[in-house]
Structures are given as C-alpha cells and as structure tokens.
Amino acid sequence: MRLISLFILTFMLTHNIQAQPDSMAAPLDCLLEPNEEVDLSSQVPGILDIIQLERGDMVKAGQVVAKLKSGVEEAAVELAQAKVDFGKRKLVRNKELYTQNLISVHEKDEMETEQQIAVLELKEAREKLKLRTIRSPINGLIIERHHSAGEFVNENPILTMASIDPLNVEIIVPSSQIGMIKKGMTALVEPDFSMGATYKGVVDIVDPIIDAASGTFTVRATLPNPGNSISAGLKCRVQFSSPSIKSP
C-alpha cells in the first residue's frame, strides 16, 4: 500500500511540474518607484545665494545645484594664499643665509614649520569654501524645491531628487506563491497607460518573511529605464518567467 501511495505522489508531482507554464498565468499588481530618493541639504548653515534647478529638471551626479553666500570664505582663502606665498618668498631669501651659517638650524626649522602651517590653513580655507557649493550626489530628477535664493538654510532639505533609472518594481505576492519566485527571474512589466507595451526587468529581492495579517510577501524587481521614458509612481502588472540564473 505504501508503494502505491509513493507512486501516486510521484506521478502527481511530475504531472504538476510538466503542466506548469514557463510564465505564471495570473499577472500581479505592482507599483513603479524610484530606486533612490534624496533630500539634499547643506553641510553648513547659510543664506542661499543661487539655486539653479526647478522641479522637473534633470541633474547629473556632481552637478552644482545651489550655492550659499560665501564672501567671508572667499576672503579667508585669499588671506591664506597670501600667507603661503609670503612663506615661500621668505624661505627662498633665507636659504642662502642658512648655507652661510648666518641663521641657526632652529630658525630655519621655525620658518619651514610656519610654511607648513600656512599650507594647511590654505587647505582648510578651501575646504570650507567648497562646503558653500552644493552638488547633486546622484543622477536624477528634481521632484521638490523647498527653498529660494535669499532664504536661510541649515540641515533642512533644499531640494528633493529621485533616481528613476533603473526603476524599482514593488510587488505584493500571495503567500500561495512562496518558493515560486526566485532572484534572477525575468519580470515582464506592463505599466498603466503603456498601450499594452511590456518591459523586461529582473527580480533582485524576494522577502522570505510572510506578513501574517495579509497572507502576502513582497518582491522587488529592477526595471531599466534609459532616458527616463517610464514615469515613476505608475501602477503596473507583472508576470514572472523561469529564472535566468540558477538559484543557489
């Protein structure tokens, strides 16, 4: 009797595997979201002198997006540079005196140390000046502007930006499909208003924990979005196909 039961179970499992299609039949609802969202603020407090971008503008990593008033810091750099230049001339003038033993080793060391300190002070002044220029940390899109030129800013956000290439595809999956979706599977995504067009993404996160209240778990796929042609925030539908890579 046990052998018959094992035979029936093996037959059922084999039949289910053979009957399973390459892609899951029922599409799941999903949401397209930015892969990163940044509230950009200043490292130092100050008055906004220039803010160069508006909502909807594209920005590249490292691009200047705003500047604080920096007259004091610019003057500090000029003063520190003058000290360095003077120190260089002083060392040149006294080099010959040292070779002729007209100044002591102590005096020579004191002048060289003063020059080293001046160089470090110049570096510090330049770094403080650089903090008055605010640059974008990512390639992205400005989605909110919180301040205008002339306003005081500190740690509060000046701009909010989002990176939408690639997009994150957030999917809520019924617990009945646990184990069926693997990292590396292809996700065929159909955004709303796409006129039936589908885009190919890849599953990169499968949450191993099921939410007991809803009986679901979450899956995230990454969807390339060159040229930012697909808008974030759209609802979508997704189907999964067989893994493109083997799961460990």
HELIX and SHEET records of a PDB file:
HELIX    1   1 ARG A    2  ALA A   19  1                                  18    
HELIX    2   2 GLY A   71  THR A   99  1                                  29    
HELIX    3   3 VAL A  105  LYS A  130  1                                  26    
HELIX    4   4 SER A  175  GLN A  177  5                                   3    
HELIX    5   5 PRO A  226  ASN A  228  5                                   3    
SHEET    1   A 8 MET A  58  VAL A  59  0                                        
SHEET    2   A 8 GLY A 140  ARG A 145 -1                                        
SHEET    3   A 8 LEU A 159  PRO A 174 -1                                        
SHEET    4   A 8 LEU A  28  LEU A  40 -1                                        
SHEET    5   A 8 LYS A 235  PRO A 243 -1                                        
SHEET    6   A 8 MET A 185  PRO A 191 -1                                        
SHEET    7   A 8 TYR A 199  VAL A 206 -1                                        
SHEET    8   A 8 THR A 216  LEU A 223 -1                                        
SHEET    1   B 4 THR A 133  ARG A 135  0                                        
SHEET    2   B 4 VAL A  64  LEU A  68 -1                                        
SHEET    3   B 4 GLY A  46  ILE A  51 -1                                        
SHEET    4   B 4 PHE A 152  VAL A 153 -1                                        
END                                                                             
